[in-house]
Amino acid sequence: MDQRLVSKSIVFFLVAGGVALPIAVCVCLAIGTLLQAMGDTVGSAVLTYIAWGCGGLWGLDLICLVLAAGINSLGDKDPPSESE
């Protein structure tokens, strides 16, 4: 019997966040740099703070993903029988 302690939907959302959040960080930094070059320092600062927030969420997401994988590896697994 293979028992998963963390549901597949939670792992799916953690993996999706692990893929989407670094893209969001790069886009926010790129647009912030463009705004800085155009002279909009306030908009650039706002996007820089948003990028920092997304980066923090990305780090938290990766930690949770590693913990979820570790918890799932501890699930009940029957050893293979001799007849198989």
C-alpha positions in Angstrom: 0.0 0.0 0.0 1.4 3.3 -1.0 0.1 6.1 1.2 0.9 9.7 0.3 0.9 12.1 3.3 0.9 15.2 1.1 -1.8 15.4 -1.6 -0.9 15.5 -5.3 -2.7 18.8 -5.7 -0.4 20.5 -3.1 2.7 19.1 -4.7 1.4 20.3 -8.1 0.8 23.9 -6.9 4.3 23.9 -5.3 5.9 22.8 -8.5 3.9 25.3 -10.5 5.0 28.0 -8.1 8.6 26.9 -8.4 8.3 27.4 -12.2 6.2 30.6 -12.3 7.8 32.6 -9.5 11.3 33.0 -11.0 9.7 34.1 -14.3 7.7 36.7 -12.4 10.8 37.9 -10.6 12.7 38.3 -14.0 9.7 40.1 -15.6 9.3 42.5 -12.7 13.0 43.4 -12.7 13.1 43.8 -16.4 10.1 46.2 -16.4 11.5 48.0 -13.4 14.8 48.6 -15.2 12.9 49.8 -18.3 10.9 52.2 -16.1 14.1 53.4 -14.4 15.6 54.2 -17.8 12.4 56.1 -18.8 12.7 58.2 -15.6 10.0 56.7 -13.5 11.8 56.0 -10.3 8.6 55.4 -8.2 7.4 52.7 -10.6 10.8 51.2 -10.7 11.0 51.0 -6.9 7.5 49.5 -6.7 8.4 46.7 -9.2 11.7 46.1 -7.4 9.8 45.5 -4.1 7.3 43.3 -5.9 10.3 41.3 -7.3 11.7 41.0 -3.8 8.4 39.7 -2.6 8.1 37.2 -5.4 11.7 36.1 -4.7 10.9 35.5 -1.0 7.8 33.5 -2.0 9.9 31.5 -4.4 12.4 30.6 -1.6 9.5 29.6 0.7 8.0 27.6 -2.1 11.2 25.7 -2.7 11.6 24.9 1.0 8.0 23.7 1.2 8.5 21.6 -1.9 11.5 19.9 -0.4 9.7 19.2 2.8 6.6 17.8 0.9 8.9 15.5 -1.1 10.6 14.3 2.1 7.3 13.7 3.9 6.0 11.8 0.9 9.1 9.6 1.0 8.2 8.6 4.6 4.8 7.2 3.6 3.8 3.6 4.3 5.3 1.3 1.7 5.0 -2.5 1.9 8.3 -4.3 1.1 8.1 -6.3 -2.1 7.1 -9.9 -1.4 9.2 -12.9 -2.3 6.6 -14.2 -4.8 6.8 -11.2 -7.1 
